[in-house]
């Protein structure tokens, strides 16, 4: 508990009406979670305007309202600000005693690889004996205790609360995915990052950002705000790698498989069981596989070195890391069919995973891909993903992902626009995802590889706005097992 005066920021506030010596017991962006003595921030969201919920928040016990429009109520303190998002982010940091300054916080941004890189960093530092925290799509972890995640990057109040919990749990490091939405919505505003990592940039989230340039610059905004004491680690093989660091004040370092860089790696060989790498002239084996994972591992190694982990210790820990749930998760049937579940939900991620599968498919067995596209998201990638899947697979089944509030049949129609006449003739269209996975398992013969793409670690399917339990890996395992009964 703190007084309002103690948590007020120096900037952005236009006016304050009321007593700032009152006690504050919590902060929230959701009027439904307001309790007595809470601060309610009336944010302009993508779906709703928080100012319409001010009366509800006051009724529920809010004693302070942060807003950017004219509002009058003598029973509560009214803080009018030029920027609600930045103001509440700074208030949250102050309320929780600036937790990001009490541990080493590293953010990971990019289109693909964020979850894997952040999760592998958490694994590595935990293995090295440090108490760590993780904020990722697959969940939030505080010293081995897992909390379900609802967003890739939570809101600023939740982030500061989680970091405070980590500090109190004795965490020395925290690793966090940083989404493009989080940057432009100031969810990470005011946080003290020890370092930032850029993985890659490809086609995604254009439903929100409208143009690729806006999306790219949202990612770049993260590095623009790193300070002199931080490091900025970029994938120099990505054409946007250098661009990310143009205005960054942080120490600029790079990693690469193909270009001169501060941290270099080379793939010697890989198959379904793992890969042999040379990193900084030392050879290691890892159970992770595929070129995309080589980049993820190299980013982890580079970050560890920037965090002053000795080279040999970092490499030894790297070799002991295991895959992240829903990222190239493999199941083998008794009759030697390999099923792979992966979160690949962007064109680039799908192309990467299929190319990796083709390279380890040395016996040239069939590759059967089951893939869909999410509803209420970037529609422009739908035909592209279908085209990639058809081009790199022997058999394609297009199906539902999370249709959300869209008609699943219409999503499949848009995916089919990316298929040639001949591809459309041979591709299967099975709207029911369970049935699509079952069909793929029935089609497979000994040695074949089945890829179930798009949902990865998710344990639900959202149809008509309702979430139903659905786990790709469980369904795949069920039908692979049925083959042998």
C-alpha positions in Angstrom: 0.0 0.0 0.0 1.2 3.5 -0.9 -0.2 7.0 -1.0 -1.3 8.4 -4.4 1.3 11.1 -4.0 4.1 8.5 -3.8 3.2 6.8 -7.1 2.4 9.8 -9.3 4.8 10.3 -12.2 6.5 13.6 -12.9 5.3 13.7 -16.5 2.1 13.5 -18.6 -0.3 14.7 -16.0 -2.4 17.8 -17.0 -4.5 18.2 -13.8 -5.4 16.6 -10.5 -8.7 17.1 -8.8 -8.8 15.7 -5.2 -6.6 14.7 -2.3 -3.3 12.9 -3.3 -2.5 11.9 0.3 -5.1 9.0 0.1 -3.9 5.4 0.3 -3.8 3.3 -2.9 -4.4 -0.4 -2.6 -4.2 -1.5 -6.2 -4.4 -0.5 -9.8 -6.4 -1.9 -12.7 -7.5 -1.4 -16.3 -10.7 -3.5 -15.8 -13.6 -1.9 -14.0 -14.9 -5.4 -13.1 -11.8 -6.0 -10.9 -11.9 -2.7 -9.1 -11.8 -2.9 -5.3 -12.0 -0.3 -2.6 -9.1 2.1 -2.8 -8.1 1.1 -6.3 -6.8 3.3 -9.2 -8.8 2.8 -12.4 -7.2 3.7 -15.7 -9.6 4.5 -18.4 -7.7 3.3 -21.4 -8.7 3.6 -25.1 -8.5 0.0 -26.3 -8.8 -1.5 -29.7 -12.3 -2.8 -28.9 -13.6 -0.5 -26.2 -13.1 3.0 -24.6 -12.3 2.7 -20.9 -13.9 6.0 -20.2 -17.3 4.4 -20.6 -16.6 2.3 -17.6 -15.6 5.1 -15.2 -19.0 5.1 -13.4 -18.9 1.4 -13.0 -15.4 1.6 -11.6 -16.4 4.2 -9.0 -19.4 2.1 -8.1 -17.1 -0.8 -7.4 -14.9 1.2 -5.1 -12.3 3.1 -7.2 -10.9 6.1 -5.4 -8.8 7.4 -8.2 -9.6 7.7 -11.9 -6.9 8.2 -14.6 -8.3 9.5 -17.8 -7.5 11.8 -20.7 -10.9 13.4 -21.1 -13.0 15.8 -19.0 -14.6 14.1 -16.1 -15.9 15.5 -12.8 -16.8 13.6 -9.6 -16.1 15.1 -6.1 -16.1 11.7 -4.4 -12.9 10.5 -6.2 -9.6 11.8 -7.3 -9.5 12.6 -11.0 -6.2 12.6 -12.8 -6.3 14.0 -16.3 -3.3 13.0 -18.4 -2.0 13.5 -21.9 -1.2 9.7 -22.1 -3.1 7.2 -19.9 -1.0 4.3 -21.0 2.3 5.9 -20.1 0.9 7.4 -16.9 -0.5 4.1 -15.5 2.7 2.2 -16.5 4.8 4.6 -14.4 2.3 4.5 -11.6 2.4 0.7 -11.6 6.2 0.7 -11.5 6.2 3.1 -8.6 3.5 1.2 -6.8 5.5 -2.0 -7.0 8.8 -0.3 -6.1 10.2 -0.4 -9.6 10.8 -4.2 -9.7 12.5 -4.2 -13.1 15.5 -2.4 -11.5 15.9 -5.2 -8.9 16.6 -8.0 -11.4 18.1 -8.4 -14.9 15.2 -8.2 -17.3 15.8 -9.4 -20.9 13.1 -8.9 -23.6 12.8 -10.9 -26.8 11.0 -9.5 -29.9 10.5 -10.6 -33.5 7.9 -12.5 -35.5 9.1 -16.0 -34.9 11.2 -17.5 -32.1 10.2 -15.2 -29.3 8.7 -18.0 -27.1 11.5 -20.5 -27.8 14.3 -18.0 -27.2 12.8 -16.6 -23.9 11.9 -20.1 -22.7 15.4 -21.5 -23.5 17.0 -18.5 -21.6 14.8 -19.4 -18.6 15.9 -23.0 -18.9 19.6 -22.2 -19.3 19.8 -19.8 -16.3 17.7 -22.1 -14.1 20.1 -24.9 -15.0 23.1 -22.6 -14.1 21.6 -22.3 -10.6 19.9 -18.9 -10.8 16.4 -18.2 -9.7 14.5 -16.9 -12.7 11.2 -15.7 -14.0 9.6 -16.1 -17.5 6.8 -14.2 -19.2 5.9 -15.9 -22.4 3.0 -17.1 -24.6 3.2 -20.6 -23.2 2.9 -19.3 -19.6 4.4 -17.3 -16.8 6.9 -19.0 -14.6 8.2 -17.7 -11.3 10.9 -19.9 -9.8 9.3 -23.1 -11.3 5.8 -22.0 -10.3 3.7 -21.7 -13.5 0.8 -19.3 -14.1 -1.3 -19.3 -17.2 -0.7 -16.5 -19.7 -3.5 -14.7 -21.5 -1.4 -12.4 -23.7 2.1 -12.7 -25.2 3.0 -9.6 -23.2 0.6 -8.6 -20.4 -0.5 -5.0 -19.6 1.8 -2.7 -17.8 0.2 -3.2 -14.4 0.3 -7.0 -14.6 3.9 -6.9 -15.8 5.0 -4.9 -12.8 3.0 -7.1 -10.5 4.6 -10.2 -11.9 8.1 -8.7 -11.7 7.4 -7.7 -8.1 6.4 -11.3 -7.4 9.7 -12.5 -9.1 11.8 -10.1 -7.0 10.1 -11.3 -3.8 10.7 -14.9 -4.9 14.4 -14.1 -5.1 14.6 -14.1 -9.0 17.9 -12.7 -10.3 16.8 -12.8 -14.0 13.5 -12.4 -15.9 13.0 -13.2 -19.5 10.0 -11.8 -21.4 8.5 -11.9 -24.8 7.9 -8.4 -26.2 5.1 -8.3 -28.8 4.7 -5.4 -31.3 1.3 -4.7 -29.7 3.0 -4.3 -26.3 5.5 -1.7 -27.7 2.9 0.5 -29.4 0.5 0.2 -26.5 3.2 1.2 -24.0 2.8 -2.0 -21.9 6.5 -2.1 -21.4 6.9 1.6 -20.9 9.1 2.6 -18.0 10.6 -0.9 -17.5 14.4 -1.2 -17.1 15.7 -3.8 -19.5 19.1 -5.2 -19.2 19.0 -6.4 -22.8 16.9 -6.9 -25.9 17.0 -9.6 -28.5 15.7 -9.4 -32.1 15.0 -12.8 -33.7 13.5 -12.0 -37.2 10.8 -10.1 -38.9 8.2 -11.5 -41.4 4.6 -11.1 -42.3 2.3 -10.9 -39.3 -0.2 -8.8 -37.4 -1.1 -6.5 -40.4 -4.7 -6.6 -39.2 -3.5 -4.4 -36.3 -0.5 -2.5 -37.7 -2.0 -2.1 -41.2 1.4 -1.9 -43.0 4.6 -3.9 -42.7 6.5 -0.7 -42.1 4.3 0.1 -39.0 4.9 -3.5 -37.8 8.6 -3.2 -38.3 8.8 0.1 -36.6 6.8 -1.2 -33.6 9.5 -3.8 -33.1 12.2 -1.2 -33.5 10.6 1.0 -30.9 11.7 -1.6 -28.2 15.4 -1.1 -29.1 15.0 2.7 -29.4 14.2 2.9 -25.7 17.0 0.6 -24.4 19.4 2.7 -22.3 23.2 2.9 -22.4 23.6 0.1 -19.8 21.7 -2.4 -21.8 22.7 -4.6 -24.7 20.8 -5.0 -28.0 21.4 -8.4 -29.7 20.3 -8.7 -33.3 20.0 -11.5 -35.9 22.2 -9.9 -38.6 21.1 -12.5 -41.2 17.6 -11.0 -41.1 17.4 -8.0 -43.6 15.8 -5.9 -40.8 18.5 -6.9 -38.2 20.6 -3.8 -38.6 17.6 -1.5 -38.9 16.4 -2.5 -35.4 19.5 -1.0 -33.9 19.8 2.2 -35.8 18.8 4.5 -33.0 19.5 2.3 -30.0 21.7 3.7 -27.3 22.4 0.2 -26.0 25.6 -1.9 -26.7 25.0 -3.3 -30.2 25.9 -7.0 -30.8 24.9 -9.5 -33.5 24.6 -13.2 -34.1 24.6 -15.1 -37.4 24.8 -18.4 -39.2 25.8 -16.8 -42.5 27.4 -13.4 -42.0 30.3 -11.9 -39.9 28.9 -11.4 -36.4 29.9 -11.2 -32.8 28.4 -14.7 -32.2 28.6 -17.3 -34.9 27.3 -20.8 -35.4 27.5 -23.5 -38.1 25.2 -26.5 -38.4 27.3 -29.6 -39.0 24.4 -32.0 -39.3 20.9 -32.6 -38.0 18.0 -35.1 -38.0 14.8 -35.6 -36.1 16.7 -36.4 -32.9 18.8 -33.2 -32.8 21.8 -31.4 -34.3 25.5 -31.0 -34.1 26.6 -27.4 -34.1 29.8 -25.4 -33.9 29.3 -22.2 -31.8 32.3 -19.9 -31.3 34.7 -22.7 -32.5 33.3 -25.2 -30.0 31.3 -28.3 -31.1 28.0 -29.1 -29.2 25.1 -31.5 -29.7 21.5 -30.4 -28.9 18.2 -32.3 -29.0 16.6 -29.3 -30.7 16.7 -29.5 -34.5 16.3 -27.3 -37.6 17.9 -24.1 -38.8 15.4 -21.9 -37.0 16.4 -23.6 -33.7 20.1 -23.0 -34.5 19.2 -19.3 -34.6 17.2 -19.5 -31.4 20.1 -21.3 -29.6 22.6 -18.8 -30.9 20.5 -15.9 -29.6 20.4 -17.6 -26.2 24.1 -18.1 -26.2 24.8 -14.5 -27.3 22.5 -13.2 -24.5 24.2 -15.4 -21.9 27.6 -14.1 -22.9 26.3 -10.5 -22.7 25.0 -11.3 -19.2 28.6 -12.4 -18.4 28.2 -16.1 -18.3 31.6 -17.7 -19.2 31.8 -19.3 -22.7 32.3 -22.9 -21.6 29.5 -22.7 -18.9 27.1 -21.2 -21.5 27.9 -23.9 -24.1 27.6 -26.7 -21.6 24.2 -25.4 -20.5 23.1 -24.9 -24.1 23.7 -28.6 -24.9 21.3 -29.6 -22.0 18.3 -27.5 -23.2 15.2 -29.3 -24.4 12.4 -28.2 -26.7 9.6 -25.9 -25.7 6.0 -27.2 -25.6 4.3 -26.9 -28.9 7.4 -26.0 -30.8 8.5 -29.0 -33.0 7.0 -31.4 -30.5 7.5 -34.9 -32.0 5.5 -38.1 -31.4 6.5 -41.5 -32.9 4.0 -44.2 -33.6 4.7 -47.9 -33.2 4.8 -48.3 -37.0 7.4 -45.5 -37.4 5.2 -42.5 -38.3 6.5 -39.2 -36.9 3.9 -36.7 -35.9 5.1 -33.1 -35.2 3.0 -30.4 -33.5 4.2 -26.8 -34.0 2.9 -23.3 -33.3 3.8 -22.2 -36.8 1.1 -19.7 -37.6 2.9 -17.3 -39.9 4.1 -17.9 -43.5 7.7 -17.7 -42.5 7.3 -20.0 -39.5 5.5 -22.5 -41.6 8.1 -22.4 -44.3 10.9 -22.8 -41.8 9.3 -25.8 -40.1 8.5 -27.5 -43.4 12.0 -26.9 -44.8 13.5 -28.4 -41.6 11.3 -31.4 -42.0 12.3 -31.8 -45.7 16.0 -31.7 -44.7 15.7 -34.4 -42.1 13.4 -36.5 -44.4 16.4 -38.2 -45.9 14.4 -41.3 -47.0 12.0 -39.1 -48.9 8.9 -40.3 -47.2 5.6 -38.4 -47.5 5.1 -35.1 -45.7 1.5 -34.6 -44.7 0.6 -31.1 -43.5 -2.5 -30.1 -41.5 -2.9 -26.3 -41.2 -5.5 -23.6 -40.8 -5.5 -19.9 -40.1 -7.0 -18.0 -37.2 -10.1 -15.9 -37.4 -10.3 -12.2 -36.6 -6.6 -11.9 -37.5 -4.5 -10.9 -40.5 -6.4 -12.2 -43.5 -3.7 -11.4 -46.0 -1.5 -14.3 -44.8 -4.1 -17.0 -45.4 -3.5 -17.7 -49.1 0.2 -17.4 -48.6 0.2 -20.1 -45.9 -1.8 -22.4 -48.0 0.5 -21.9 -50.9 3.6 -22.6 -48.8 2.1 -25.7 -47.2 1.1 -27.1 -50.6 4.5 -26.4 -52.2 6.5 -28.0 -49.4 4.2 -31.0 -48.6 3.2 -34.1 -50.4 -0.3 -33.9 -49.0 -2.1 -30.9 -47.7 -5.2 -30.8 -45.5 -6.6 -27.3 -44.8 -8.7 -27.1 -41.7 -9.9 -24.8 -38.9 -7.4 -23.2 -36.5 -9.2 -20.8 -34.1 -12.0 -19.4 -36.2 -13.1 -17.2 -33.3 -16.0 -15.1 -34.5 -15.4 -15.7 -38.3 -17.1 -18.3 -40.5 -14.6 -21.2 -40.7 -15.7 -22.0 -44.2 -14.9 -18.4 -45.3 -11.4 -18.7 -43.8 -10.8 -21.9 -45.8 -12.1 -20.2 -48.9 -9.5 -17.5 -48.5 -6.7 -20.0 -47.9 -7.7 -21.8 -51.1 -7.0 -18.6 -53.1 -3.3 -19.3 -52.6 -3.6 -22.7 -54.3 -3.1 -23.4 -58.0 -5.8 -25.3 -59.9 -3.8 -28.5 -59.6 -3.0 -28.0 -55.9 -6.7 -27.3 -55.1 -7.6 -30.6 -56.8 -5.4 -32.7 -54.6 -5.6 -30.8 -51.3 -8.2 -31.9 -48.8 -10.5 -29.5 -47.1 -11.8 -30.7 -43.8 -13.2 -28.0 -41.6 -13.4 -30.1 -38.4 -9.8 -30.1 -37.0 -10.1 -33.4 -35.1 -11.3 -35.1 -38.3 -8.5 -33.5 -40.3 -5.9 -34.8 -37.9 -7.5 -38.3 -37.9 -7.5 -38.3 -41.7 -3.8 -37.3 -41.8 -3.0 -40.3 -39.5 -5.0 -42.6 -41.7 -3.2 -41.4 -44.9 0.3 -42.0 -43.4 2.4 -45.0 -44.1 5.6 -46.2 -42.4 8.2 -43.5 -42.2 5.9 -40.7 -43.2 5.9 -37.4 -41.3 2.7 -35.5 -40.3 2.9 -31.8 -39.4 0.0 -30.3 -37.4 0.7 -26.6 -37.6 -0.7 -23.4 -36.1 -1.8 -24.1 -32.5 1.2 -25.7 -30.9 0.9 -25.4 -27.1 -2.7 -24.1 -27.1 -5.1 -26.3 -25.2 -8.3 -24.9 -26.8 -10.0 -24.2 -30.0 -12.1 -21.0 -30.2 -15.2 -21.3 -32.3 -18.0 -18.7 -32.5 -16.3 -16.9 -29.6 -16.4 -19.9 -27.3 -13.3 -21.8 -26.2 -13.5 -25.6 -26.3 -10.7 -27.9 -24.9 -8.6 -29.1 -27.8 -4.9 -30.2 -27.7 -3.3 -31.0 -31.0 -0.7 -33.2 -29.4 -3.3 -35.3 -27.5 -5.5 -35.7 -30.6 -2.5 -36.6 -32.7 -1.3 -39.2 -30.2 -4.8 -40.7 -30.0 -5.1 -41.3 -33.7 -1.5 -42.5 -34.1 -2.1 -45.0 -31.4 -5.4 -46.1 -33.1 -3.4 -47.2 -36.1 -1.8 -50.0 -34.0 -5.0 -51.4 -32.5 
